[in-house]
Amino acid sequence: MSIQFSVLDLQIEVDISIWENRALCDQAKTQ
């Protein structure tokens, strides 16, 4: 169970980082 939870947490962190990178790229384009 703990291993599955840690994998889910890692996946969530990766998804958030990708979303943040996309937001930063969009800001750079508009500026």
N, CA and C atoms as an extended XYZ file, in Angstrom:
93
Properties=species:S:1:pos:R:3:atomname:S:1:resname:S:1:resid:I:1 pbc="F F F"
N         0.832       -1.210        0.000 N   MET     1
C         0.000        0.000        0.000 CA  MET     1
C         0.863        1.254        0.000 C   MET     1
N         1.852        1.279        0.888 N   SER     2
C         2.693        2.476        0.991 CA  SER     2
C         3.430        2.729       -0.326 C   SER     2
N         3.830        1.651       -1.000 N   ILE     3
C         4.543        1.820       -2.274 CA  ILE     3
C         3.593        2.433       -3.310 C   ILE     3
N         2.356        1.941       -3.351 N   GLN     4
C         1.389        2.480       -4.312 CA  GLN     4
C         1.135        3.959       -4.038 C   GLN     4
N         1.015        4.307       -2.757 N   PHE     5
C         0.763        5.708       -2.413 CA  PHE     5
C         1.940        6.583       -2.842 C   PHE     5
N         3.147        6.107       -2.610 N   SER     6
C         4.320        6.910       -2.969 CA  SER     6
C         4.388        7.102       -4.485 C   SER     6
N         4.013        6.068       -5.234 N   VAL     7
C         4.014        6.182       -6.695 CA  VAL     7
C         2.961        7.195       -7.136 C   VAL     7
N         1.798        7.161       -6.494 N   LEU     8
C         0.748        8.129       -6.837 CA  LEU     8
C         1.219        9.536       -6.521 C   LEU     8
N         1.848        9.716       -5.371 N   ASP     9
C         2.357       11.040       -4.998 CA  ASP     9
C         3.373       11.518       -6.024 C   ASP     9
N         4.247       10.625       -6.474 N   LEU    10
C         5.264       10.998       -7.454 CA  LEU    10
C         4.591       11.408       -8.763 C   LEU    10
N         3.588       10.646       -9.195 N   GLN    11
C         2.881       10.960      -10.436 CA  GLN    11
C         2.204       12.318      -10.330 C   GLN    11
N         1.615       12.589       -9.165 N   ILE    12
C         0.937       13.877       -8.962 CA  ILE    12
C         1.947       15.014       -9.030 C   ILE    12
N         3.099       14.827       -8.408 N   GLU    13
C         4.133       15.870       -8.434 CA  GLU    13
C         4.602       16.121       -9.859 C   GLU    13
N         4.746       15.054      -10.643 N   VAL    14
C         5.175       15.202      -12.038 CA  VAL    14
C         4.117       15.961      -12.829 C   VAL    14
N         2.845       15.600      -12.622 N   ASP    15
C         1.767       16.285      -13.341 CA  ASP    15
C         1.749       17.766      -12.996 C   ASP    15
N         1.929       18.090      -11.717 N   ILE    16
C         1.914       19.491      -11.284 CA  ILE    16
C         3.094       20.242      -11.909 C   ILE    16
N         4.267       19.624      -11.926 N   SER    17
C         5.446       20.300      -12.476 CA  SER    17
C         5.260       20.555      -13.973 C   SER    17
N         4.673       19.588      -14.685 N   ILE    18
C         4.424       19.774      -16.118 CA  ILE    18
C         3.435       20.913      -16.324 C   ILE    18
N         2.378       20.954      -15.480 N   TRP    19
C         1.363       22.007      -15.611 CA  TRP    19
C         1.989       23.364      -15.339 C   TRP    19
N         2.863       23.440      -14.320 N   GLU    20
C         3.522       24.710      -13.991 CA  GLU    20
C         4.445       25.134      -15.128 C   GLU    20
N         5.163       24.183      -15.729 N   ASN    21
C         6.060       24.522      -16.836 CA  ASN    21
C         5.261       25.068      -18.014 C   ASN    21
N         4.092       24.480      -18.279 N   ARG    22
C         3.253       24.970      -19.375 CA  ARG    22
C         2.804       26.394      -19.091 C   ARG    22
N         2.433       26.663      -17.829 N   ALA    23
C         1.984       28.004      -17.454 CA  ALA    23
C         3.118       29.010      -17.648 C   ALA    23
N         4.334       28.619      -17.267 N   LEU    24
C         5.479       29.519      -17.417 CA  LEU    24
C         5.749       29.783      -18.892 C   LEU    24
N         5.620       28.764      -19.733 N   CYS    25
C         5.851       28.939      -21.166 CA  CYS    25
C         4.807       29.889      -21.745 C   CYS    25
N         3.558       29.745      -21.299 N   ASP    26
C         2.504       30.634      -21.791 CA  ASP    26
C         2.794       32.071      -21.382 C   ASP    26
N         3.257       32.276      -20.155 N   GLN    27
C         3.572       33.629      -19.689 CA  GLN    27
C         4.715       34.212      -20.519 C   GLN    27
N         5.710       33.399      -20.829 N   ALA    28
C         6.853       33.886      -21.598 CA  ALA    28
C         6.402       34.289      -23.004 C   ALA    28
N         5.453       33.565      -23.574 N   LYS    29
C         4.982       33.888      -24.920 CA  LYS    29
C         4.223       35.211      -24.928 C   LYS    29
N         3.412       35.441      -23.888 N   THR    30
C         2.586       36.650      -23.863 CA  THR    30
C         3.422       37.883      -23.555 C   THR    30
N         4.494       37.736      -22.838 N   GLN    31
C         5.322       38.892      -22.458 CA  GLN    31
C         6.164       39.378      -23.633 C   GLN    31
